[in-house]
Amino acid sequence: QVQLVESGGGLVQAGDSLGLSCAASGGTLSNYAVGWFRQAQGKEREFVAAISGRGGTLYYADSIKGRFTISRDNAKNTVHVHMNSLKPEDTAVYYCAAKPSFYSGNYYKSDFYDYWGQGTQVTVSS
């Protein structure tokens, strides 16, 4: 069973950049589709970005398209999301999630994923 740990969150100002990492243990992350979700206080968890396990197809939410980039570092068994031009509305706890890549489904839906990290807080001040 794969375990996921997010890192890289913090407090930044609007317009800044920040990189988040999702590190895996107990499994090879390149064999999994990986998604990033976020949950702001008082709101539902929402999709941010995903990368498929095979072929590396990328998926982005409209709200962050052009500002966030998801990528894999297979040597480090990690998936990153690099966030540019951060806005106060990007403030949330960010979670990564994984699903074995031989399953197909809706990468945009949180219930597609089997494994979740504990989350990392991103706060963007105005």
N, C-alpha and C positions, 0 to 999 in steps of 0.2 A: 504494500500500500504506500503510495507516494505521500510524503509530507511536504507542505509548502510554507515558506516563510517570506513575507514581504519585508522590504526595507527601503529606506531612502526618503521617507516622508519628512515633513518639517514645516516650518513657518517661513513663508516667502512673501514678497510684495507683488502686487499686480504687475504683469509684464515680465516677471522673472521666469526662469526655466528650472525644471526639477526632473530628476530621473528616479524612477522606482524600479526595484528589482524583485523578482519572484524566484527564489532559489528552492530547488527540489532536493529531497533526499529519499532514499528507498525506492527510487525509480528513475528511469532516463526520460527527462522531460521532452526530448525530441519525439518520443513515442506518444505524446499527449497533445491534444488541442488545449490551448491555454487562453483563458479569457481574463480580462480585467473588468471589475465592476466597482462602483462607488456608491456610498450611501451617506447623504447629508443628514444632519440632525433633523428629525421629524419627517423625513421623506423616505420613500421606498428605494430599495437598491436598484440601481440602473446600470445598464451595459455601457462600457467605455470602449473597449477594443478587444479583439481576439486574433489569434493566429492558429491556423489549422495544423494538425500534426504532420500531415503529408503534403508536400508541395508548398507549404508556407503561405497559403492564401490569407490575406489580411482583411479584417473587418473593423469598421469604425462607426461609432455613433456620430450622427450629424452634428451634435453639439461640440464635438472636439475635432472633427475632421479638419486636416490642414494644420492643426496645432500639436497633436499628439502622434507619436510614432511607436509602434510595437515592433519588437525584434527579438530574435533568439541569440543566445550565446551558448552553443552546444558544448563547447569546451568547459564552460563553467556550470553547465546544467541549469541555466537560468534564462528567464524571459524578462526583458526590460520594457518599460514604457517611458519614453522621453516626452516630457511635457513642456511646450513652449508657450509664450504669451499667456501665462496663467491669469485667470480672472477670479474675482472673489467668489463667483458662483461655482468654481471648481473645488471649493472647500468641501471636503468629505473624508470619510474613511475609505481607503482604496483597498480592495481585495483582489487577489488572484485566485483562479480556479482552474482545475484541470479535468480532462476527460480522455480516456484512452482513445487513440486516434482512429481505431478501426470502427468506432461508432460514428454514425452520421446523425445529424440533427440540427437544431437551431442554435448556433453559436451565440445568438443575441439573448437567449433566455437563461436565467440563472439556474433553473432546474435541469438544464442539460448537463451540468457539471457535477462530478462525483466528489471531488476533493477541493477543499478551501483552505486558504491561509487565515491567519488571525487578523489581518488588516494593518494598515499603516495610515496615520493621520496626515492629511495635507491641508494646511490652512493658508489661504491667500488673503492678505490684507490689502485694503484699497488705499 
